[in-house]
Amino acid sequence: MSKIEEALEKATRRRQGLPAESPAPGAAGQLDSGATEPCRVVEEVELDQLHLVENRLVVASSPSLGASDAYRQLRVSLMLAAEQQKVSFVVTSALQADGKSLTCLNLGFAIAHEISLDTVVIDADLRRPSLSSFLGIAPHVGLGEYLTDPSLTIEDAIMRITDGPLFVPAGRIRLRNTSELLGSDRMRQFSEELRRLFPGAIILYDSPPVLPAPDAMALVQWVDGAIFVVRAGKTSRKALTDSVRQFGANRIVGVVVNHSDRGFGYGYNYRYYYAYRDGAETTDGETPPTSQA
């Protein structure tokens, strides 16, 4: 059964009030000795809807907007990538202020809302973390503490957003050696443990931009692919080409363009595209940018 079919079956069972997973024959009342123990997410956070609207989290606050449809299209593309066993992605950009963090969050909500598939969003931009601020969440133990304190577990850092994805904030501490930490064995342990605790989940890392610092290159070794966010009228072709060359085109799953000249209304001016390496697909039939270097 494909991941899309599994996700749809899981959503149907939830709507019927049944367990999300069908028990295996003869497994009632007992666990397989080799089964993975589920992660105990000890904290659930309910978000303020007005704050989400003010911070342009359109999928969480206004799912009927056209911009939300664009994220859903990108969600479908990621599910197709998951069919090829690609389930963890860095969401990054060439430079700051291209919209990568909002893209990462909105995409996380789109997957969690529409497919009821476990989605984990991690704020891995340890230099300039912003996801907690966008969400309106108070400072909390997160990735930074996990990477610097071997006694902590993922369960200490993760929370579940009500009607949304699982979330790992950047943390309360500010670090200087961020690229070394993101490339460390402890970060490898984090990524492997996350996959073990949430098998089948889509995992999204909000990464630092590529060109200003080496952090994104340190992080990409632990994931299956990268999504590049480009801001129309701001990101230069050279900046995009240089950053794609650093990553390697084979790692890039697609390119998302925002702030195009056609808006979706409600004060937003976003248009999102998805581009395959071997073809292209858009939300409106126009030719998108490609992810080739």
N, C-alpha and C positions, 0 to 999 in steps of 0.2 A: 504494500500500500504506500502511495506517495506521501510526502510530508504535507502537501495541501489537503489530500484526502483525510489523513490522520487528524489534521487540525480541524477540518470541518466536522468530522465525527466527534471529536472532543467537544466542540462547541455545541453540537446537537445534544450530546449526553448531558451537558451542563444545563441546557435549557429544559431538559426533561427531569431535572433533579437527580440524575444518576451520577455516580462517580465518573470523573473525566476519563479514566482509563478502564477498559474492559478487563476484568480479571481473567487470567489464563485458566484453561481447563484444569480442574483439580487443585487450583491454587487457593481456593477460598479458605480464609482463616489462617493462612500461613504465608510467609514470605520466602521467596527463593533465597537460598543461602548466599547466592552471589549477587542479589539485587542491591541496587544503590539506595542507601538510606536518604530520604528526601531532606532537603535543607529546611531547618526550622527558622523561618523568617519571623523574628520576634516583634517587629514593629510594622504597623500599617499606618499610612499617612493619607489623610483626606485633604485635597487641595481646595483653595479658594477660587471659585470660578471667575470672579471679577479680576483677580490677579492674573489668571491665565489669559483672559481676553486682553488685558492691558499689555501682556508680554507676548502676544501673537502666537500663543499655542493653540492654533485654530482647530486641530483635530480633537484636542481635549475639551475645548470650550464651545466650538461652533462646528460640529461635524457635518452640517449641511452645506457649508460654504464650498465654492468651487476649488479653493486651495486645498481643502481636505481631500477632494477627489484626486488631486494630483499626487498627494502622499499615498493614497490607496493604490494608485497605479505603480508607484515606486515599490510599494509593499509587495505587489504581485510579482514584480521583477525579482525581488529578493527571494521570494518563495521558489521561483524557478531556479535561482542559483542554489537554493537549499537542496533541490533535487540532485544536484551534483556534489552533495555533502559539503557545501559551503554555508556555514551557519554563523560565523563570527566576522564582523566587519569593522574596520576603522572608518569613521566619517571625518574627513579632513578637508583642507583647502590649501591653496598656495600661500595666502597671506591672511592676516587678521581681518575681521569684520566682513567676511564673505557670506556668513549665514550658516556655517557648519553646525553650530550648537543647536539652533532652532530646527534645522533639518533633522538632526539626530533625535531630538525629543519628539517632534511631530511624527516622525517615522515610527518611533517606538510606540507611541499611542495608537497609531494606525494599525499596527500589527496586533497589539493587545486588544483593541476594541473590536475589530472586524472579524478576526479569525479565532480569538480567544486562545491564542498560542502564547505560551510563556515567552516573554521578551525581557531581556535584561539590558538596561542602559547604564553605562559607566562613564562618569566624568573623569577621563584620563588626561585632561588638560590641566596638569598640576601647576603650570606656570600662571595661567589665567583662568581658573575655574569659574563657570558661570551657570551651570545647570541648576544648582540649588536655588540661585537667585531667580532664574526664570520660573521655577516651580513654586517659589515662595516657601521653601523649606528652611528651617533654622539650621545653623551649623551642626554637623553630625559626624561621628567617626566614619571614616571612609577609606578610600584607596591609599591615601598618603600614610595613614596610621598603619594599615595592613602591611604596606611595603617596608616600614621601618620598625615594626614591632612583631617579632616572630611568634609571640604568644597569642596574637589575635587570629581569629578565623574569619572566613567570609560572612558567617552568620552575625558577627559583630558589626559588620559594615553595611549589610544590605537591608533594604526596607521594601515593602510592597506599597505602591501607590494605589489607592482605591480606584477601581475601574481603569487601571492603567498598567504600565510595565513595572517590573522590579527595577530598583534603582540603587546604584552604589555611588554616593557623592565623592567628591575629591578629598574631602576631609576637612578638619579644622586647623591643621598645621600647614605652614608654608615651607616648601622645601627648595633647596638650591640645586642639588644634584639630581634634577628630575630625569634627564636622559639616561643617567646611569641606573636609576631606580627602575625606569620603564623597560630597560634592557636586561634587568637582573634575573637571576634564577628565581627570586621570590615572585617576580611578575609572571614568569613562566608557570610557577606553581599556582598562582591566582587564576590564570586563564585555563589551566587544565582542571583545577578543582571546580571552577564555575561550570564547565562542560559536564563534569561528572555529576554535580548536584542538580543540574537542570538539563537533562538529556533531551535533545530535540528543540531546545529553546533557540531563538534568534538573539544574538548578542551584538550590541552596538556600542562601540567605544567612541566617545567624543574626544578626538585627538587634537593636540596642538597643530597649528599650521605647519606646512612642510619647510618653507624657505627660511624663516627666521631662526630656527633651532633644530637640533637633531632628534628631538623627542619622538616625532612621528615615525622616523625610520627605525628607532629603537623598538617602538611598539608594534609595528606592522609584522614583525617576525612571529608574533604569537597569534595572528588572526589568519582568516582564509582569503581576505580580499579587502579592497578599499573603495570607498565611494568619495568622489571628489565633488566639492561644492564650489560653483563658480558664480560670481556676482556680475551680472550684465552691466557693462559700462564702467566696471572697476577693475576686474581681473584681466590683466593683459595676456595676450597670447603667449608672450615670452615667459611670464610667470607660470602659466599653466604648463607649458612645454617643459620648462626646467624642473618643475615639481614632479611631473609624470615621469620624466627621465630618471630622477632620483629614485622614485618608487619602483620603476619597471612597469611597463604597460601590461605585462601579464598578471600583475597583482590587482589591477584596477577593474572593478566590476562595472562601473558606470560613472557618468557625470551628471550632476544636477545643476541646472541653471536657475537662479532666482533673480528677483528684481528686474524682470524683463519689462518691456514697454506696454504690455497688456495686463491689466489687473483682473482680479476676481471679485472686486467690490468689497464692501464693508471696510474700506480704509486700507486694505492690503494690496500690495502690488507684487505678487509672486506668480511665477509660472515655472513649473518643474518639468524637466525632461529626464528620460532615462535612456542611456546609450549602451548598447552591447558592443563588445570588441568586434564581433563578426556580423553586425547588423545594427539597426537603429529602430527605436520605437519612441513615439512621443505621445503626449496627451491631446494634441490638437492637429496632428498630421504635418506639422512643419518639420523641416530638417533640423535635428539637434546637433550640438557639437559632438565630436567623437572623442573616445578615450585613447586614441592612438597618440603616441609621442611624436 
